[in-house]
């Protein structure tokens, strides 16, 4: 059974979905005001790993990931650029999906945008007003935290006596409130030209927290299995989501909460002021590849802090190359019929260890160790000509199983050379046979310039792309 640390209970629990054989989860996606940084994508990849692993376990998965395309920061940035909200966010939404796809993430089943769900937000706010969980002040609407006795059950923070400016982070907004702890559900426009929507609760715009409640419940129901997000969202965002959702419905919101730890850069918090703030695109411009970035970001279990260094990323590049080269060697190996029982047992053990690691709170470090143990043993067998045809199929099947979760080995189809490149390889072989090594080296160099690396082995010429 998959066990995850449930932030709500503070315990490691077996994941038991509400409906047997199905799993529904919501992931707090990006605020699309800029390009995504590597901390954002660490969480995105963690959510992707969980989605893939639930499918690996045989569950039918419904995943929802929101796009926050309206908040105070976006409004300010759009106004500064002289654009509408949609015009301003369009560039960053497109960029996010480009980066998301490049990093090998599976698209969620639903990716709702906040600005397209204003009515659903207003309906929840209206219910909260009816149930005395919300009140109006200067045409804005606030959640009355004192009306929800269980407030703080997720973050385990004692809010008694908490006031604005105290040690805990609170949303003071800029409007008059009954209590400094109360948070905005609906904000009245501060000026005539400020973005606003007409709704059943009046003209205005939503607070940040209500957005996720509306979008998650619209697509997953009032109660669903699992809510994901970064550890920084536990308070106040997720705490507020629980209060407003359960206040409106009277039902439990999410049954399990799974939070991803921070990414550090050289041991420090990432920030633009420190000069250690990197977007995915920054790393690509520095010559790193998407598969290596993905491998690095998933290499440490999501509930443990990950320390980014360029040395570690360079190591990930070498590891990715090694894994892909390993699969190519297995694919191209000329094997005799039969089975090597030792290799067969090694494959079974690797699959068992992989699943045991992933079952233990998505421990990707243990899962990757199982992968690397298998590559080491099989490489030894290849060097000794001890791999048999049945083993070859079993190893390739195991790689496919691993990669259905990790997605780091790349496309499994053999790469096909075009006719010109194949002609050059054949010409080089002929040159070597007639001992024209100068011409053979020229062809090797020409192919290298085209990104084709040749490797002469006892089984013939092997090639790979840079």
C-alpha positions as CSV (number, residue, x, y, z in Angstrom):
1,X,0.0,0.0,0.0
2,X,1.1,3.5,-0.7
3,X,1.7,5.4,2.5
4,X,2.0,9.2,2.6
5,X,2.5,11.7,5.4
6,X,-0.9,13.4,5.9
7,X,-0.3,17.0,7.0
8,X,-3.8,17.0,8.5
9,X,-3.1,14.2,10.9
10,X,0.6,14.6,11.1
11,X,1.0,10.9,10.6
12,X,2.2,8.5,7.9
13,X,-1.0,6.9,6.6
14,X,-2.0,4.3,4.1
15,X,-3.7,6.1,1.2
16,X,-7.2,4.7,0.9
17,X,-9.3,6.6,-1.7
18,X,-13.0,7.3,-1.1
19,X,-13.9,5.1,-4.1
20,X,-12.0,1.8,-4.5
21,X,-9.8,1.9,-7.7
22,X,-10.1,5.6,-8.2
23,X,-8.1,8.6,-6.9
24,X,-9.0,12.3,-7.1
25,X,-6.5,15.0,-6.3
26,X,-6.0,18.8,-6.5
27,X,-2.7,20.5,-6.9
28,X,-2.2,24.2,-6.3
29,X,-0.6,25.2,-9.6
30,X,1.3,28.4,-10.5
31,X,0.4,32.0,-10.3
32,X,1.1,33.1,-13.8
33,X,2.7,36.5,-13.3
34,X,6.2,35.4,-14.5
35,X,8.2,32.5,-15.8
36,X,8.2,29.4,-13.5
37,X,11.3,29.0,-11.4
38,X,12.9,25.7,-10.4
39,X,11.2,25.7,-7.0
40,X,7.8,25.9,-8.7
41,X,8.8,23.0,-11.0
42,X,10.1,20.9,-8.1
43,X,6.5,20.9,-6.8
44,X,5.1,20.4,-10.3
45,X,7.2,17.4,-10.9
46,X,6.4,16.0,-7.4
47,X,2.7,16.2,-8.3
48,X,3.4,14.5,-11.6
49,X,5.3,11.7,-9.9
50,X,2.4,11.1,-7.6
51,X,-0.1,11.1,-10.5
52,X,2.0,8.6,-12.4
53,X,2.6,6.4,-9.4
54,X,-1.1,6.2,-8.5
55,X,-1.6,5.0,-12.1
56,X,1.3,2.6,-11.7
57,X,-0.7,1.2,-8.7
58,X,-3.6,0.6,-11.0
59,X,-5.8,3.5,-9.9
60,X,-8.0,5.6,-12.2
61,X,-6.8,9.1,-11.6
62,X,-8.5,12.4,-11.9
63,X,-6.2,15.3,-11.3
64,X,-6.9,19.0,-11.2
65,X,-4.3,21.7,-11.3
66,X,-5.3,25.4,-11.2
67,X,-3.8,28.4,-12.8
68,X,-4.0,31.5,-10.7
69,X,-4.4,34.2,-13.3
70,X,-5.7,37.0,-11.1
71,X,-4.3,38.4,-7.8
72,X,-3.0,41.7,-6.6
73,X,0.4,41.2,-8.1
74,X,-1.0,40.3,-11.5
75,X,-3.3,43.3,-11.5
76,X,-0.4,45.6,-10.6
77,X,1.9,44.1,-13.3
78,X,-0.8,44.2,-16.0
79,X,-1.6,47.9,-15.2
80,X,2.1,48.7,-15.3
81,X,2.4,47.1,-18.7
82,X,-0.8,48.7,-20.0
83,X,-2.5,45.4,-20.6
84,X,-5.6,43.6,-19.5
85,X,-5.2,40.6,-17.2
86,X,-5.8,38.2,-20.0
87,X,-3.2,39.9,-22.2
88,X,-0.6,40.0,-19.5
89,X,-1.0,36.4,-18.3
90,X,-1.3,34.9,-21.8
91,X,2.5,34.9,-22.3
92,X,3.2,33.2,-19.0
93,X,0.5,30.6,-19.3
94,X,1.9,29.6,-22.7
95,X,5.4,29.6,-21.3
96,X,4.4,27.5,-18.3
97,X,2.8,24.8,-20.5
98,X,5.9,24.8,-22.8
99,X,8.2,24.2,-19.8
100,X,5.7,21.7,-18.2
101,X,5.8,19.6,-21.4
102,X,9.5,19.9,-21.8
103,X,10.0,18.6,-18.3
104,X,8.1,15.5,-19.1
105,X,5.0,16.1,-17.0
106,X,1.7,14.6,-17.9
107,X,-1.0,17.2,-18.3
108,X,-3.7,17.2,-15.6
109,X,-7.2,16.1,-16.5
110,X,-8.5,19.6,-15.7
111,X,-6.5,22.9,-15.6
112,X,-9.0,25.6,-14.6
113,X,-8.2,29.3,-14.6
114,X,-9.4,31.4,-11.8
115,X,-10.8,34.1,-14.0
116,X,-13.1,31.5,-15.6
117,X,-14.6,30.5,-12.3
118,X,-15.8,33.8,-10.7
119,X,-19.4,32.6,-10.5
120,X,-18.5,29.5,-8.6
121,X,-16.4,31.6,-6.1
122,X,-19.3,34.0,-5.6
123,X,-21.7,31.2,-4.9
124,X,-19.5,29.8,-2.1
125,X,-19.2,33.3,-0.6
126,X,-22.9,33.7,-0.7
127,X,-23.3,30.5,1.2
128,X,-20.7,31.6,3.8
129,X,-22.7,34.8,4.3
130,X,-25.9,32.8,4.8
131,X,-24.1,30.6,7.4
132,X,-22.7,33.6,9.3
133,X,-19.1,32.7,8.3
134,X,-18.7,35.9,6.3
135,X,-19.4,39.6,6.8
136,X,-19.2,42.8,4.7
137,X,-17.0,45.8,5.4
138,X,-16.7,48.7,2.9
139,X,-18.3,46.5,0.2
140,X,-15.6,43.8,0.6
141,X,-16.4,40.4,2.2
142,X,-14.3,38.7,4.9
143,X,-14.2,35.3,6.4
144,X,-15.0,35.3,10.1
145,X,-12.3,33.0,11.6
146,X,-14.0,32.9,15.0
147,X,-16.9,31.2,13.4
148,X,-14.8,28.1,12.6
149,X,-13.6,26.5,15.8
150,X,-11.3,24.0,14.0
151,X,-9.3,26.8,12.3
152,X,-5.6,25.8,12.6
153,X,-6.2,22.1,12.4
154,X,-3.9,21.7,9.3
155,X,-1.0,24.0,10.4
156,X,-1.3,23.1,14.1
157,X,-1.0,26.8,15.0
158,X,-2.7,28.1,18.1
159,X,-4.4,31.3,17.0
160,X,-5.7,32.4,20.4
161,X,-4.7,36.0,20.8
162,X,-3.0,36.2,17.4
163,X,-3.0,39.8,16.2
164,X,-1.8,41.6,13.1
165,X,2.0,42.2,13.3
166,X,2.5,39.2,15.6
167,X,4.9,36.3,15.0
168,X,2.5,34.4,12.8
169,X,1.8,35.4,9.2
170,X,-1.7,36.9,8.8
171,X,-3.6,38.4,5.9
172,X,-4.2,42.0,7.1
173,X,-5.3,43.2,3.6
174,X,-6.0,46.9,3.5
175,X,-9.7,47.0,4.5
176,X,-11.5,47.3,7.9
177,X,-12.0,43.9,9.5
178,X,-13.6,42.6,12.7
179,X,-10.5,40.6,13.6
180,X,-6.9,40.9,12.2
181,X,-7.0,37.2,11.5
182,X,-10.0,37.4,9.2
183,X,-9.2,37.1,5.5
184,X,-10.7,38.6,2.3
185,X,-13.1,36.5,0.3
186,X,-14.2,39.3,-2.1
187,X,-12.5,42.6,-2.6
188,X,-14.3,45.7,-3.7
189,X,-12.5,47.6,-6.5
190,X,-10.3,50.4,-5.2
191,X,-10.8,52.5,-8.3
192,X,-13.1,52.5,-11.4
193,X,-10.4,51.2,-13.7
194,X,-9.4,48.3,-11.4
195,X,-10.4,44.8,-12.8
196,X,-13.7,43.6,-11.3
197,X,-16.6,41.2,-12.0
198,X,-20.3,41.5,-11.4
199,X,-21.6,38.6,-9.3
200,X,-24.3,37.5,-6.9
201,X,-22.3,39.1,-4.0
202,X,-21.7,42.4,-5.8
203,X,-19.0,43.8,-8.0
204,X,-15.4,43.1,-7.1
205,X,-12.7,40.4,-7.5
206,X,-12.0,37.2,-5.5
207,X,-9.5,36.8,-2.8
208,X,-6.7,34.3,-3.5
209,X,-7.9,31.6,-1.1
210,X,-11.4,31.3,-2.4
211,X,-10.2,30.5,-5.9
212,X,-8.8,27.0,-5.0
213,X,-11.9,26.1,-3.0
214,X,-14.2,26.9,-5.9
215,X,-12.1,25.2,-8.6
216,X,-11.3,22.0,-6.6
217,X,-14.9,21.4,-5.5
218,X,-16.4,22.1,-9.0
219,X,-14.3,19.3,-10.6
220,X,-13.8,16.9,-7.7
221,X,-16.8,17.4,-5.4
222,X,-17.2,18.8,-1.9
223,X,-15.0,16.0,-0.5
224,X,-12.1,14.5,-2.4
225,X,-9.1,12.3,-1.7
226,X,-6.0,14.4,-1.8
227,X,-4.8,18.0,-1.9
228,X,-1.2,18.8,-2.9
229,X,1.0,21.9,-2.7
230,X,4.2,23.4,-1.4
231,X,4.9,23.5,2.3
232,X,4.7,27.3,2.2
233,X,1.0,27.0,1.4
234,X,0.0,25.2,4.6
235,X,-0.6,28.6,6.3
236,X,-2.5,30.7,5.5
237,X,-3.6,29.4,2.0
238,X,-4.6,25.8,2.8
239,X,-5.8,26.6,6.3
240,X,-8.1,29.2,4.7
241,X,-9.2,26.8,2.0
242,X,-10.4,24.3,4.7
243,X,-12.2,27.0,6.7
244,X,-14.1,28.4,3.8
245,X,-14.9,25.1,2.0
246,X,-16.0,23.3,5.1
247,X,-17.8,26.4,6.3
248,X,-19.8,26.5,3.1
249,X,-20.6,22.8,2.8
250,X,-20.5,21.3,6.3
251,X,-18.4,18.4,4.9
252,X,-14.8,17.5,5.1
253,X,-12.8,19.2,2.3
254,X,-9.8,17.0,1.5
255,X,-9.1,13.8,3.3
256,X,-5.3,13.8,2.8
257,X,-2.9,16.7,2.5
258,X,0.5,16.1,1.0
259,X,3.1,19.0,1.0
260,X,6.4,19.4,-0.8
261,X,9.4,20.8,1.0
262,X,11.4,23.9,-0.1
263,X,14.2,23.9,-2.7
264,X,17.3,25.7,-1.6
265,X,20.1,27.1,-3.8
266,X,23.6,26.5,-2.5
267,X,22.0,26.1,1.0
268,X,20.2,29.4,0.8
269,X,16.6,30.5,0.1
270,X,16.2,31.4,-3.5
271,X,15.6,35.1,-4.2
272,X,16.3,37.6,-6.9
273,X,18.0,39.9,-4.4
274,X,20.6,37.2,-3.6
275,X,21.2,36.6,-7.3
276,X,20.4,32.9,-6.9
277,X,17.0,32.9,-8.5
278,X,16.7,30.6,-11.5
279,X,13.8,29.9,-13.8
280,X,13.7,26.7,-15.8
281,X,14.6,28.8,-18.9
282,X,17.6,30.2,-17.2
283,X,19.0,26.7,-16.8
284,X,18.3,25.8,-20.4
285,X,20.1,28.9,-21.5
286,X,23.1,27.8,-19.5
287,X,23.2,24.6,-21.6
288,X,21.5,22.1,-19.3
289,X,18.8,19.8,-20.6
290,X,15.2,19.3,-19.5
291,X,15.7,15.5,-18.7
292,X,18.6,16.3,-16.4
293,X,16.6,19.1,-14.7
294,X,13.7,16.7,-14.2
295,X,16.0,14.0,-12.8
296,X,17.6,16.4,-10.4
297,X,14.3,17.8,-9.1
298,X,12.9,14.3,-8.5
299,X,16.1,12.8,-7.1
300,X,15.2,13.7,-3.4
301,X,11.9,12.7,-1.9
302,X,9.4,15.6,-2.2
303,X,9.0,16.0,1.6
304,X,12.7,16.6,2.1
305,X,14.5,19.8,1.3
306,X,16.4,19.7,-2.0
307,X,19.6,21.7,-2.3
308,X,20.3,23.0,-5.8
309,X,23.9,23.2,-7.0
310,X,25.3,23.4,-10.5
311,X,27.6,20.5,-9.7
312,X,24.6,18.4,-8.8
313,X,22.9,19.3,-12.0
314,X,26.0,18.5,-14.1
315,X,26.0,15.1,-12.3
316,X,22.4,14.7,-13.3
317,X,23.3,15.2,-16.9
318,X,25.9,12.4,-16.7
319,X,23.4,10.1,-15.0
320,X,20.7,10.7,-17.6
321,X,23.2,10.0,-20.4
322,X,24.3,6.8,-18.6
323,X,20.7,5.6,-18.1
324,X,19.8,6.2,-21.8
325,X,23.0,4.6,-22.9
326,X,22.2,1.6,-20.7
327,X,18.9,1.0,-22.3
328,X,20.4,1.3,-25.8
329,X,23.0,-1.3,-24.9
330,X,20.2,-3.7,-23.7
331,X,18.1,-3.0,-26.8
332,X,20.9,-3.6,-29.2
333,X,22.5,-6.6,-27.4
334,X,22.7,-9.8,-29.5
335,X,21.5,-12.4,-27.1
336,X,21.1,-16.2,-27.2
337,X,17.8,-17.8,-26.3
338,X,17.0,-18.7,-22.8
339,X,17.2,-17.1,-19.4
340,X,19.9,-16.3,-16.9
341,X,18.2,-17.0,-13.6
342,X,20.5,-14.6,-11.7
343,X,19.5,-11.7,-14.0
344,X,15.8,-12.7,-13.8
345,X,16.0,-12.6,-10.0
346,X,17.8,-9.2,-10.1
347,X,15.0,-7.7,-12.2
348,X,12.3,-8.9,-9.8
349,X,14.2,-7.6,-6.8
350,X,14.7,-4.2,-8.5
351,X,11.0,-3.9,-9.2
352,X,10.2,-4.9,-5.6
353,X,12.6,-2.3,-4.2
354,X,11.4,0.4,-6.5
355,X,7.8,-0.1,-5.4
356,X,8.8,-0.4,-1.8
357,X,10.6,3.0,-2.0
358,X,7.7,4.7,-3.8
359,X,5.2,3.2,-1.3
360,X,7.1,4.8,1.5
361,X,6.0,8.4,1.2
362,X,7.2,8.6,-2.4
363,X,10.8,8.0,-1.5
364,X,12.3,8.6,-4.9
365,X,15.8,8.2,-3.6
366,X,15.2,4.6,-2.8
367,X,13.3,4.0,-6.1
368,X,16.3,5.5,-8.1
369,X,18.7,3.3,-6.1
370,X,16.8,0.3,-7.3
371,X,17.1,1.5,-10.9
372,X,20.8,2.0,-10.6
373,X,21.3,-1.4,-8.8
374,X,19.7,-3.0,-11.8
375,X,21.8,-1.1,-14.4
376,X,25.0,-2.1,-12.6
377,X,24.1,-5.8,-12.5
378,X,22.9,-5.9,-16.1
379,X,26.0,-4.0,-17.3
380,X,28.2,-6.7,-15.7
381,X,26.1,-9.4,-17.4
382,X,26.5,-7.6,-20.8
383,X,30.2,-7.4,-20.3
384,X,30.3,-11.1,-19.7
385,X,27.9,-12.0,-22.5
386,X,25.7,-13.5,-19.8
387,X,22.4,-11.7,-20.9
388,X,19.9,-14.0,-22.5
389,X,16.9,-13.2,-24.7
390,X,14.3,-13.6,-22.0
391,X,16.4,-11.5,-19.6
392,X,16.6,-8.8,-22.3
393,X,12.8,-8.6,-22.6
394,X,12.5,-8.6,-18.8
395,X,15.0,-5.8,-18.3
396,X,13.4,-3.6,-21.0
397,X,10.0,-4.2,-19.4
398,X,11.3,-3.2,-16.0
399,X,12.8,0.0,-17.5
400,X,9.4,0.8,-19.0
401,X,7.8,0.2,-15.6
402,X,10.2,2.5,-13.9
403,X,9.9,5.1,-16.6
404,X,6.1,5.2,-16.4
405,X,6.7,6.9,-13.1
406,X,10.0,8.6,-13.4
407,X,10.0,9.5,-17.1
408,X,13.8,10.0,-17.4
409,X,14.8,7.3,-19.9
410,X,13.3,9.2,-22.8
411,X,11.7,7.6,-25.9
412,X,12.0,3.9,-26.1
413,X,11.8,3.6,-29.9
414,X,15.1,3.0,-31.6
415,X,16.4,6.2,-33.2
416,X,16.4,6.0,-37.0
417,X,19.2,7.6,-39.0
418,X,18.4,9.3,-42.3
419,X,19.8,7.8,-45.4
420,X,22.7,10.2,-45.7
421,X,24.0,9.5,-42.2
422,X,23.6,5.8,-42.7
423,X,25.5,6.1,-46.0
424,X,28.4,7.9,-44.1
425,X,28.5,5.1,-41.4
426,X,28.7,2.5,-44.2
427,X,31.4,4.4,-46.0
428,X,33.4,4.7,-42.8
429,X,33.2,1.0,-42.3
430,X,34.5,0.4,-45.8
431,X,37.3,2.9,-45.2
432,X,38.4,1.1,-42.1
433,X,38.3,-2.3,-43.9
434,X,40.7,-1.0,-46.5
435,X,42.8,0.7,-43.7
436,X,42.0,4.2,-44.8
437,X,41.9,5.5,-41.3
438,X,42.3,9.1,-42.3
439,X,39.0,9.0,-44.2
440,X,37.4,7.0,-41.4
441,X,38.4,9.7,-38.9
442,X,37.1,12.4,-41.2
443,X,33.7,10.7,-41.4
444,X,33.6,10.2,-37.6
445,X,34.3,14.0,-37.2
446,X,31.7,14.9,-39.7
447,X,29.1,12.8,-37.9
448,X,30.1,14.3,-34.6
449,X,29.5,17.7,-36.0
450,X,26.0,16.6,-36.9
451,X,25.5,15.4,-33.3
452,X,26.0,11.6,-34.0
453,X,28.5,9.9,-31.7
454,X,29.9,6.5,-32.9
455,X,31.1,3.8,-30.7
456,X,33.0,0.8,-32.0
457,X,32.1,-2.4,-30.2
458,X,32.7,-6.1,-30.6
459,X,29.1,-6.3,-31.9
460,X,29.7,-3.6,-34.5
461,X,29.2,0.1,-34.7
462,X,26.8,1.7,-32.2
463,X,25.7,5.3,-32.4
464,X,23.9,7.8,-30.3
465,X,22.9,11.5,-30.5
466,X,24.7,14.1,-28.3
